[in-house]
């Protein structure tokens, strides 16, 4: 998916709705910053849940950004980022058998200097020489190109002449002006891009949204994760099974570590039998919580009126589209405000939704870029990156002399703690007050399960509650 959004801040809700409906793997946007950029924008303001974000400085220019689904192996291409062209972001996507797809997002200002345009040509030439799988999207602002004839009044070999590549349809519509092709999707192999579709602009932007398919084999994480549905579990049967376990005889001869392992194993075995499981995959679509039927219908109406206007560009059809567009924008903002008010009011009873919302607005995940090692080799694998970073961090620590070990000071013990006694009532009281909405710890025992089984679990404390301390 690609579009020139002409300031993303006031179009975030519509973008997230379109992303939810279309489920693109890659999103590239240009002019994400307002014309009067305050220069103090935070990257988290541009987050999209489920995507890693790659962008350049948000302090100058109009801004470009690429979003790649988190379950795909996207990364910054540092070599291409060294280009002197002012506004471009370059990423790579790992393909099958260690191949790479290079994704570029470009914004060339209409007032771009000749030197800046030539730097853009150099960047494109570099990427074409080094890589085969290439997709470059952006707003190149070359109005003088006649795309139907693939000609330009400018001199052969000029910066404009470098961009004679065909795209379907005009990409910029403003009432009263002649439509023009400014936004381009370029590829090295014409068979890479399929099913290109031009859709309505986001908000009041006068640039269309472009959707297309890329025929490549991606190396992605298809791991399926099992999630317990704790609120649909058969708690009565689980409690009965746990109550019938003879904890004292089964754990009487076990040490503390083995007894705890036995206890956890029995609880988890019971969970597997009496709590249903759902399977989820990385990158799975989830409808936004604030979306409602009215919002979805207004967006459908906007798209329908846009298609009518594309087929018959009359003032009446433009006015119909404009009204549908404004109504959709208003509905999106209203639905978002209502949802935010709702989670704020229900904070005391549903704090999990509140903090999930806060997290989505404050976290920015960009991933770890490829690392250049001391020998000049580029490390691209996650395991190799972690080892190199760990090696570097360890190198800055103080190196101790292992031959000189200080002698500890002798401490005179006045008393020894040999046993710890915990009553059944104390265990039950603690377990019954657990918050079932919290996540489980490293042992994998969910607080809701422990709370539901608090009565029968507390009976197992007779074997678990005593530790013999061996002090020397």
ABEGO torsion letter per residue (X at the ends): XBBBAGEAAAAAAAAAAAAAAAGBABBBBBGABBABBAGABBAAAABBBGBBBBBBBAABEAEBBBBBBAABBBBBBAAAAABABABBBBBBBBBBGGBBBBBBBBBBBAABBAAAAAAAAAAAAAAAAABABBBBBEBAGBAABBAAAGBBABBBGBAAAAABBBBBEBABBBBGBBBBBABBBBBABAAABBGBBBBBBBEABABBBBBBBBBBBBBBBABBBBBBBAAABBAAAAAAAAAABBAAAAAAABBAAAAAAAAAAAAAAAAAAABBBBBBBBGBBBBBAABBAAAAAAAAAAAAAAAAAAABBBAAAAAAAAAAAAAAAAAAAAAAAAAAAAAAAAAAABAAAAAAAAAAAABBBAEBBBBBBAAGBBBABAAAAAAAAAAAAAAABBBBBAABBBBBBBBBBABBBABBBBBAAAAAAAAAABBAABBBBAAGBBAAAAAAAAAAAAAAAAAAABBBBBBX
